[in-house]
Each structure stands twice: as C-alpha cells, then as structure tokens.
C-alpha cells in the first residue's frame, strides 16, 4: 500500500481507539444508579459489621485489662508477702 493509505489507516485506528475510550468513559459515568445504590448498601453493611466487631474487640480488651490489673495487684501482694517472710524478724528469740 502507499504511504498515504498507511497514514490514513493509522489515523483511523487512533481515532477509533480514542472513540472507544470516550464511549467506555461515558458509560462508566452514566452507570445505573441502582448499581451505586447497591454498592452503598453493601458499604453500609460492611461499616455496621466492622463497627460491631470493633465494639466487641473493645469490650474484650477492657476485660483483659481488668484481669491484668487484678493479676498485677495480686502479684504485688504475693511479692510483698514473700519479701516479708524473707526479711529477718526483729522478734526476740
């Protein structure tokens, strides 16, 4: 083929590619509102589920922290009792 025909075919191919991209972009911009509503509903459900999981994890953390504080207090008393037993008493013999 001649150079002019090759150039024209290249220009046509480029134009068609740009047209296809523009059409795809337009379709994406005009998506069915139902699709967007569905996505929003799914995201709302996910948010609610994640909020419930966060609340449950926070409650478990509070329980663990309370247990840890209790164990710390008991351990402190036990250490004090052992130290008291190891210190020589000032009682007369």
C-alpha distances in whole Angstrom, upper triangle without the diagonal:
4,7,8,6,7,10,11,11,13,15,16,16,19,20,21,22,25,26,26,28,30,31,32,34,36,37,39,40,42,43,46,49,50,48,50,53,53,52,54,57,56,56,60,61,59,61,64,64,64,67,69,68,69,72,73,72,74,77,77,76,80,81,80,81,85,85,85,87,90,89,89,93,94,93,94,98,98,97,100,102,101,102,105,106,105,107,111,113,116,118,122,122
4,5,5,6,9,10,11,12,14,15,17,19,20,21,23,25,26,27,29,30,32,33,35,36,37,39,41,42,43,46,50,51,49,50,54,54,53,55,58,57,57,60,62,60,62,65,65,65,67,70,69,69,73,74,73,75,78,78,77,80,82,81,82,86,86,85,88,91,90,90,93,95,94,95,98,98,98,101,103,102,103,106,107,106,108,112,114,116,119,122,123
4,5,5,6,9,10,11,12,14,15,16,18,20,21,23,24,26,27,29,30,32,33,34,36,38,39,41,42,45,48,50,48,49,52,52,51,54,56,55,55,59,60,59,60,64,64,63,65,68,67,67,71,72,71,73,76,76,75,78,80,79,80,83,84,83,85,88,88,88,91,93,91,93,96,96,95,98,101,100,100,103,105,104,105,109,111,114,116,120,121
4,5,5,6,9,10,11,12,14,15,16,18,20,21,22,24,26,27,28,30,31,33,34,36,37,39,40,44,46,49,47,47,51,51,50,52,55,54,54,58,59,58,59,63,63,62,65,67,67,67,70,72,71,72,76,76,75,78,80,79,80,83,84,83,86,88,88,88,91,93,92,93,97,97,96,99,101,101,101,104,105,105,106,110,112,115,117,121,121
4,5,5,6,9,10,10,12,14,15,16,18,20,21,22,24,25,27,28,30,31,33,34,36,37,39,41,45,46,45,46,49,49,48,51,53,53,53,56,57,56,58,61,61,61,63,66,65,66,69,70,69,71,74,74,74,77,79,78,79,82,83,82,85,87,87,87,90,92,91,92,96,96,95,98,100,100,100,103,105,104,106,109,111,114,117,120,121
4,5,5,6,9,10,10,12,14,15,16,18,20,21,23,24,26,27,29,30,31,33,35,36,37,40,44,45,43,44,48,48,46,49,52,51,51,54,55,54,56,59,59,58,61,64,63,63,67,68,67,68,72,71,71,74,76,75,76,79,80,79,82,84,84,84,87,89,88,89,93,93,92,95,97,96,97,100,101,101,102,106,108,111,113,117,117
4,5,5,6,9,10,11,12,14,15,17,18,20,21,23,24,26,27,28,30,32,33,35,36,39,42,44,42,43,47,47,45,48,51,50,50,53,54,53,55,58,58,57,60,63,62,62,65,67,66,67,70,70,70,73,75,74,75,78,79,78,80,83,83,83,86,88,87,88,91,92,91,94,96,95,96,99,100,100,101,105,107,110,112,115,116
4,5,5,6,9,10,10,12,14,15,16,18,20,21,22,24,26,27,28,30,31,33,34,37,40,42,41,41,45,45,44,47,49,49,49,52,53,52,54,57,57,57,59,62,61,62,65,66,66,67,70,70,70,73,75,74,75,78,79,79,81,84,83,83,87,88,87,89,92,92,92,94,97,96,97,100,101,101,102,106,108,111,113,116,117
4,5,5,6,9,10,10,12,14,15,16,18,20,21,22,24,25,27,28,30,31,33,36,39,41,39,40,43,43,42,45,47,46,47,50,51,50,52,55,55,55,57,60,59,60,63,64,63,65,68,68,68,71,73,72,73,76,77,77,79,82,81,81,85,86,85,87,90,90,90,92,95,94,95,98,99,99,100,104,106,109,111,115,115
4,5,5,6,9,10,11,12,14,15,17,18,20,21,23,24,26,27,29,30,32,35,38,40,37,38,42,42,40,43,46,45,45,48,50,48,50,53,53,53,55,58,57,57,61,62,61,63,66,66,65,68,70,70,70,74,75,74,76,79,79,79,82,83,82,84,87,87,87,89,92,91,92,95,96,96,97,101,103,106,108,111,112
4,5,5,6,9,10,11,12,14,15,16,18,20,21,22,24,26,27,28,30,33,36,38,36,37,41,41,40,42,45,44,44,47,49,48,49,52,53,52,55,57,57,57,60,62,61,62,65,66,65,68,70,70,70,74,75,74,76,79,79,79,82,84,83,84,87,88,87,90,92,92,92,95,97,96,98,101,103,106,108,112,113
4,5,5,6,9,10,10,12,14,15,16,18,20,21,22,24,25,27,28,31,34,36,35,35,39,39,38,41,43,43,43,46,48,47,48,51,52,51,54,56,56,56,60,61,60,62,65,65,65,68,70,69,70,73,74,74,76,79,79,79,82,84,83,84,87,88,87,90,92,92,93,96,97,97,98,102,104,106,109,112,113
4,5,5,6,9,10,11,12,14,15,16,18,20,21,23,24,26,27,30,33,35,33,34,37,37,36,39,41,40,41,44,45,44,46,49,49,49,51,54,53,54,57,58,57,59,62,62,62,65,67,67,67,71,72,71,73,76,76,76,79,81,80,81,84,85,84,87,89,89,89,93,94,93,95,99,101,103,106,109,110
4,5,5,6,9,10,11,12,14,15,17,18,20,21,23,24,26,29,32,34,32,32,36,36,35,37,40,39,39,42,44,43,44,48,48,47,50,52,52,52,55,57,56,57,60,61,60,63,65,65,65,69,70,69,71,74,74,74,77,79,78,79,82,83,82,85,87,87,87,90,92,91,93,97,99,101,104,107,108
4,5,5,6,9,10,10,12,14,15,16,18,20,21,22,24,27,30,32,31,31,35,35,34,36,39,39,39,42,44,43,44,47,48,47,50,52,52,52,55,57,56,58,61,61,61,64,66,65,66,69,70,70,72,75,75,75,78,80,79,80,83,84,84,86,88,88,89,92,93,93,94,98,100,102,105,108,109
4,5,5,6,9,10,10,12,14,15,16,18,20,21,22,25,28,30,28,29,33,33,32,35,37,37,37,40,42,41,42,46,46,46,48,51,50,51,54,55,55,57,59,60,60,62,65,64,65,68,69,69,71,74,74,74,77,79,78,79,83,83,83,85,88,87,88,91,92,92,94,98,99,102,104,108,109
4,5,5,6,9,10,11,12,14,15,17,18,20,21,24,27,29,27,28,31,31,30,33,35,35,35,38,39,38,40,43,43,43,45,48,47,48,51,52,52,53,56,57,57,59,61,61,62,65,66,65,68,70,70,70,74,75,75,76,79,79,79,82,84,84,84,87,89,89,90,94,96,98,101,104,105
4,5,5,6,9,10,10,12,14,15,16,18,20,23,26,28,26,27,30,31,29,31,34,34,34,37,39,38,39,42,43,42,44,47,47,47,50,52,51,53,56,56,56,59,61,60,61,64,65,65,67,70,70,70,73,75,74,75,78,79,79,81,84,83,84,87,88,88,90,93,95,98,100,104,105
4,5,5,6,9,10,10,12,14,15,16,18,21,24,26,25,25,29,30,28,31,34,33,33,36,38,38,39,42,43,42,45,47,47,48,51,52,52,53,56,57,57,59,61,61,62,65,66,66,68,71,71,71,74,76,75,77,80,80,80,83,85,85,86,88,90,90,91,95,97,99,102,105,106
4,5,5,6,9,10,11,12,14,15,16,20,23,24,22,23,27,27,26,29,31,31,31,34,36,35,37,40,40,40,42,45,45,45,48,50,49,51,54,54,54,57,59,59,60,63,64,64,66,68,69,69,72,73,73,75,78,78,78,80,83,83,83,86,88,88,89,93,95,97,99,103,104
4,5,5,6,9,10,11,12,14,15,19,21,24,21,22,25,26,24,27,30,29,29,32,34,33,34,37,38,37,40,42,42,43,46,47,47,48,51,52,52,54,56,56,57,60,61,61,63,65,66,66,69,71,70,71,75,75,75,77,80,80,80,83,85,84,86,90,91,94,96,100,101
4,5,5,6,9,10,10,12,14,18,20,23,21,21,25,25,24,26,29,29,29,32,34,33,34,37,38,38,40,43,43,43,46,48,47,49,52,52,52,55,57,57,58,61,62,62,64,66,67,67,70,72,71,73,76,76,76,78,81,81,82,84,86,86,87,91,93,95,97,101,102
4,5,5,6,9,10,11,12,15,18,20,19,20,23,24,23,25,28,28,28,31,33,32,34,37,37,38,40,42,42,43,46,47,47,49,51,52,52,55,57,57,58,61,62,62,64,67,67,67,70,72,72,73,76,77,77,79,81,82,82,85,87,87,88,92,93,96,98,102,103
4,5,5,6,9,10,11,14,17,19,16,17,21,21,20,23,25,25,25,28,30,29,31,34,34,34,37,39,39,40,43,44,44,46,48,49,49,52,54,54,55,58,59,59,61,63,64,64,67,68,68,70,73,73,73,76,78,78,79,82,83,83,85,89,90,93,95,98,99
4,5,5,6,9,10,14,16,18,16,16,20,21,19,21,24,24,24,27,29,28,29,32,33,33,35,38,38,38,41,43,43,44,47,48,48,50,52,52,53,56,57,57,59,62,62,62,65,67,67,68,71,72,72,74,76,77,77,80,82,82,83,87,88,91,93,97,98
4,5,5,6,9,12,14,17,16,16,19,20,19,21,24,24,24,27,29,29,30,33,34,34,36,39,39,40,42,44,44,45,48,49,49,51,54,54,55,57,59,59,61,63,64,64,67,69,69,70,73,74,74,76,78,79,79,82,84,84,85,89,90,93,95,99,100
4,5,5,6,9,12,14,13,14,17,18,17,19,22,22,23,25,27,27,29,31,32,33,34,37,37,38,41,42,43,44,47,48,48,50,52,53,54,56,58,58,60,62,63,63,66,68,68,69,72,73,73,75,77,78,79,81,83,83,85,88,90,92,94,98,99
4,5,5,9,11,13,11,11,15,16,14,17,19,19,20,22,24,24,25,28,29,29,31,34,34,35,37,39,39,41,43,44,44,47,49,49,50,53,54,54,56,59,59,60,62,64,64,65,68,69,69,72,74,74,75,77,79,79,81,85,86,88,91,94,95
4,6,9,10,13,12,11,15,16,15,16,20,20,20,22,25,25,25,28,30,30,31,34,35,35,37,39,40,41,43,45,45,47,49,50,50,53,55,55,56,59,60,60,62,64,65,66,69,69,70,72,74,75,75,78,80,80,81,85,86,89,91,94,96
4,6,8,11,11,10,13,15,15,16,19,20,20,22,25,25,26,28,30,31,32,34,35,36,38,40,41,42,44,46,46,48,50,51,52,54,56,56,58,60,61,62,64,66,66,68,70,71,72,74,76,76,77,80,81,82,83,87,88,91,93,96,97
4,6,8,7,8,11,12,12,14,16,17,18,20,22,22,24,26,27,28,30,32,33,34,36,37,38,39,42,43,44,46,48,48,49,52,53,54,55,58,59,59,62,63,64,65,68,69,69,71,73,74,75,77,79,79,81,85,86,88,90,94,95
4,5,5,7,9,10,11,13,15,16,17,19,20,22,23,25,26,27,29,31,32,33,35,37,38,39,41,43,43,45,47,48,49,51,53,54,55,58,58,59,62,63,64,65,68,69,69,72,73,74,75,77,79,80,81,85,86,89,90,94,95
4,5,5,6,9,10,10,12,14,15,16,18,20,21,22,24,25,27,29,30,31,33,35,36,37,39,41,41,43,45,46,47,49,51,52,53,55,56,57,59,61,62,63,66,67,67,69,71,72,73,75,77,78,79,83,84,87,88,92,93
4,5,5,6,9,10,10,12,14,15,16,18,20,21,22,24,25,27,28,30,31,33,34,36,37,39,40,42,44,45,46,48,49,50,52,54,55,56,58,60,61,62,64,65,66,68,70,71,72,74,76,77,78,82,83,86,87,91,92
4,5,5,6,9,10,11,12,14,15,16,18,20,21,22,24,26,27,28,30,32,33,34,36,37,38,40,42,43,44,47,48,49,51,52,53,54,57,58,59,60,63,64,64,67,68,69,70,73,74,75,76,80,81,84,85,89,90
4,5,5,6,9,10,10,12,14,15,16,18,20,21,22,24,26,26,28,30,31,32,34,36,37,39,40,41,42,45,46,47,49,51,52,53,55,57,57,59,61,62,63,65,67,67,68,71,72,73,75,78,79,82,84,87,88
4,5,5,6,9,10,10,12,14,15,16,18,20,21,23,24,25,27,29,30,31,33,35,36,37,39,40,41,43,45,46,48,49,51,52,54,55,56,58,60,61,62,64,66,67,68,70,71,72,74,78,78,81,83,86,87
4,5,5,6,9,10,11,12,14,15,17,18,20,21,23,24,26,27,28,30,32,33,34,36,38,39,40,42,44,45,46,48,49,50,53,54,55,56,59,60,61,63,64,65,66,69,70,71,73,76,77,80,81,85,86
4,5,5,6,9,10,10,12,14,15,16,18,20,21,22,24,26,27,28,30,31,32,34,36,37,38,40,42,42,44,46,47,48,51,52,53,54,57,57,58,60,62,63,64,66,68,69,70,74,75,78,79,83,84
4,5,5,6,9,10,10,12,14,15,16,18,20,21,22,24,25,26,28,30,31,33,35,36,37,39,40,41,43,45,46,47,49,51,51,53,55,56,57,59,61,62,63,65,67,67,69,73,74,76,78,82,83
4,5,5,6,9,10,11,12,14,15,17,18,20,21,23,24,26,27,29,30,32,33,35,36,38,39,40,42,44,45,46,48,50,51,52,54,55,56,58,60,61,62,64,66,67,68,72,73,75,77,81,82
4,5,5,6,9,10,11,12,14,15,16,18,20,21,22,24,26,27,28,30,32,33,34,36,37,38,40,42,43,44,47,48,49,50,53,53,54,57,58,59,60,62,64,65,66,70,71,74,75,79,80
4,5,5,6,9,10,10,12,14,15,16,18,20,21,22,24,25,26,28,30,31,32,34,36,37,38,40,41,42,45,46,47,48,51,52,52,54,56,57,58,60,62,63,64,68,69,72,73,77,78
4,5,5,6,9,10,10,12,14,15,16,18,20,21,23,24,25,27,29,30,31,33,35,36,37,39,40,41,43,45,46,47,50,51,52,54,55,56,58,60,61,62,64,67,68,71,72,76,77
4,5,5,6,9,10,11,12,14,15,17,18,20,21,23,24,26,27,29,30,32,33,34,36,38,39,40,42,44,45,46,48,49,50,52,54,55,56,58,60,61,63,66,67,70,71,75,76
4,5,5,6,8,10,10,12,14,15,16,18,20,21,22,24,26,27,28,30,31,32,34,36,37,38,40,42,42,44,46,47,48,50,52,53,54,56,58,59,60,64,65,68,69,73,74
4,5,5,6,9,10,10,12,14,15,16,18,20,21,22,24,25,26,28,30,31,32,35,36,37,39,40,41,43,45,46,47,49,51,52,53,55,56,57,59,63,63,66,68,71,72
4,5,5,6,9,10,11,12,14,15,17,18,20,21,23,24,26,27,29,30,32,33,35,36,38,39,40,42,44,45,46,48,50,51,52,54,56,57,58,62,62,65,66,70,71
4,5,5,6,9,10,11,12,14,15,17,18,20,21,23,24,26,27,28,30,32,33,34,36,38,39,40,42,43,44,47,48,49,50,52,54,55,57,60,61,64,65,69,70
4,5,5,6,9,10,10,12,14,15,16,18,20,21,22,24,26,26,28,30,31,32,34,36,37,38,40,41,42,44,46,47,48,50,52,53,54,58,59,62,63,67,68
4,5,5,6,9,10,10,12,14,15,16,18,20,21,23,24,25,27,29,30,31,33,35,36,37,39,40,41,43,45,46,47,49,51,52,53,57,58,60,62,66,67
4,5,5,6,9,10,11,12,14,15,17,18,20,21,23,24,26,27,29,30,32,33,34,36,38,39,40,42,44,45,46,48,50,51,52,56,57,59,61,64,65
4,5,5,6,9,10,11,12,14,15,16,18,20,21,22,24,26,27,28,30,32,32,34,36,37,38,40,42,43,44,46,48,49,50,54,55,58,59,63,64
4,5,5,6,9,10,10,12,14,15,16,18,20,21,22,24,25,26,28,30,31,32,35,36,37,39,40,41,43,44,46,47,49,52,53,56,57,61,62
4,5,5,6,9,10,11,12,14,15,17,19,20,21,23,24,26,27,29,30,31,33,35,36,38,39,40,42,43,45,46,48,51,52,55,56,60,61
4,5,5,6,9,10,11,12,14,15,17,18,20,21,23,24,26,27,28,30,32,33,34,36,38,39,40,42,43,45,47,50,51,53,55,58,59
4,5,5,6,9,10,10,12,14,15,16,18,20,21,22,24,26,26,28,30,31,32,34,36,37,38,40,42,43,44,48,49,51,53,57,58
4,5,5,6,9,10,10,12,14,15,16,18,20,21,23,24,25,27,29,30,31,33,35,36,37,39,40,42,43,47,47,50,51,55,56
4,5,5,6,9,10,11,12,14,15,17,18,20,21,23,24,26,27,29,30,32,33,35,36,38,39,41,42,46,46,49,50,54,55
4,5,5,6,9,10,11,12,14,15,16,18,20,21,22,24,26,27,28,30,31,33,34,36,37,39,40,44,45,47,49,52,53
4,5,5,6,9,10,10,12,14,15,16,18,20,21,22,24,25,26,28,30,31,32,34,36,37,38,42,43,45,47,51,52
4,5,5,6,9,10,11,12,14,15,17,18,20,21,23,24,26,27,29,30,31,33,35,36,37,41,41,44,45,49,50
4,5,5,6,9,10,11,12,14,16,17,18,20,21,22,24,26,27,28,30,32,33,35,36,40,40,43,44,48,49
4,5,5,6,9,10,10,12,14,15,16,18,20,21,22,24,25,26,28,30,31,32,34,38,38,41,43,46,47
4,5,5,6,9,10,10,12,14,15,16,18,20,21,22,24,25,27,28,30,31,33,36,37,40,41,45,46
4,5,5,6,9,10,11,12,14,15,17,18,20,21,23,24,26,27,29,30,32,35,36,38,39,43,44
4,5,5,6,9,10,11,12,14,15,16,18,20,21,22,24,26,27,28,30,34,34,37,38,42,43
4,5,5,6,9,10,10,12,14,15,16,18,20,21,22,24,26,27,28,32,33,35,37,41,42
4,5,5,6,9,10,11,12,14,15,17,18,20,21,22,24,26,27,31,31,33,35,39,40
4,5,5,6,9,10,11,12,14,15,17,18,20,21,23,24,26,29,29,32,33,37,38
4,5,5,6,8,10,10,12,14,15,16,18,20,21,22,24,28,28,31,32,36,37
4,6,5,6,9,10,10,12,14,15,16,18,20,21,22,26,27,29,31,35,36
4,5,5,6,9,10,11,12,14,15,16,18,20,21,25,25,27,29,33,34
4,5,5,6,9,10,10,12,14,15,17,18,20,23,24,26,28,31,32
4,5,5,6,9,10,10,12,14,15,16,18,22,23,26,27,31,31
4,5,5,6,9,10,11,12,14,15,16,20,21,23,25,29,30
4,5,5,6,9,10,10,12,14,15,19,19,21,23,26,28
4,5,5,6,9,10,11,12,14,18,18,21,22,26,27
4,5,5,6,8,10,11,12,16,17,20,22,25,26
4,6,5,6,9,10,11,14,15,17,19,23,24
4,5,5,6,9,10,13,13,16,17,21,22
4,5,5,6,9,12,13,17,18,21,21
4,5,5,6,10,11,15,17,20,21
4,5,5,8,9,12,13,17,18
4,6,8,8,12,13,16,16
4,6,9,12,14,17,17
4,6,9,12,14,15
4,7,9,11,12
4,5,8,10
4,6,9
4,6
4
